[in-house]
Amino acid sequence: MNFQKLVKQAQAMQAGMAQVQARLAQELFTAETGGGKVKATANGAGELVSLSIDPAVVDPQDVDFLQTLVLKAAQDALKRAKDTAENEMRKMTGGFGFPM
């Protein structure tokens, strides 16, 4: 195989990956817990961008419950973002295991 052709293919893949990453950074992934009382939203860059808590679940006597709801919603939103990003990158790389 021609080395220059291989380099051009790698550069094209890198450019495509950059485009996918930029698009994913704009995409939002929301997860809910507590019957929708706690909502967390992350972007495709893996950043938590918003958190919404219904005052009805705020109980000063049970802070642990609220913390659990918030943590679970945030983890789920971030996992959705990560899984989507990994799937998109896998498509770009033809299944090669490049790290994110």
N, C-alpha and C positions, 0 to 999 in steps of 0.2 A: 504494500500500500504506500502511496505517495505521502511523505511526511507533511508537505505543505497542505495537502488535501485534508489530512487528519487535523492539522492545526486549525484550518478554516471551519471544519465541522465542530471542533471544540469551542471555537469562538462563537459560532452560531448558536450552539447549545447554551453557552454562557449568557448570551444576549437574550435568548428566549426565557431562561430561568429568571433573569433580572426583571423581564416584563411580567412574568407570572407572580414574582414576589411583590412587585409594585401593585398589581391588581389585587392580590390577596390582602395587602396592607389596608386596602379600602373596603374590603368585605367584612361584614359584621356577623358574629356568631353569638346567639343569645341562648342562655340556659335558665330554667326556672326551677325553684324548689318551693316546698311548702304550699303546694297548690297554686303556684303563681305569685305568692306573696313576696318572694325574693327573686329578683332577676339580675343576672350578671351578663354583660356583653363584652366580648373580646374581639379584637380585629385579627386578621390573618397573619399579622406580624407577631402575634402572641402577646399582645398588650391588653390588659384589662382596661376598657375605656369607659364603662359606666356600671353603676350598681344602684339598684332600686329596692327599697325595703318598705313594704306596706306597714304603716304604724300599728296595725292590728296585731302584728307578730312581735312587737316590742314589749316584752314583759320583764321589768327589772328583777323579778324574782327568778327568771329562767334565762339568763344571759347565755348559758351554754347552748341552749336550743337555737337561739338566733345565730350564734357563732357557727354552729354546725350547718345551718341553712345557707349562710353566706359563703362559707368555705366550699360547700358542695356545689353551689351554683357557679362560683368562680372556677372551680376545677373543671366542671363540665363544659363551660364556655371555652376555656383555654384548650381543653382536649379536642373539642370540635374544630377549633381553629387549627390546631397542630395536625390533626388527622387529615383535614382538607388540604393543608399545605403539603404534607407528605405525599398524598395521592397525586396532587398536581405536579410535584417535582418528579415523582416516579414516571408519570406520563412523559415528561420532558426528557428524562434521561434513559428512557427505554428500560426501566427496571434496575439500572445500576444503583448501587447503594450509596449514593453521595449523601453526606451529612447535611443537615439543614443549618 
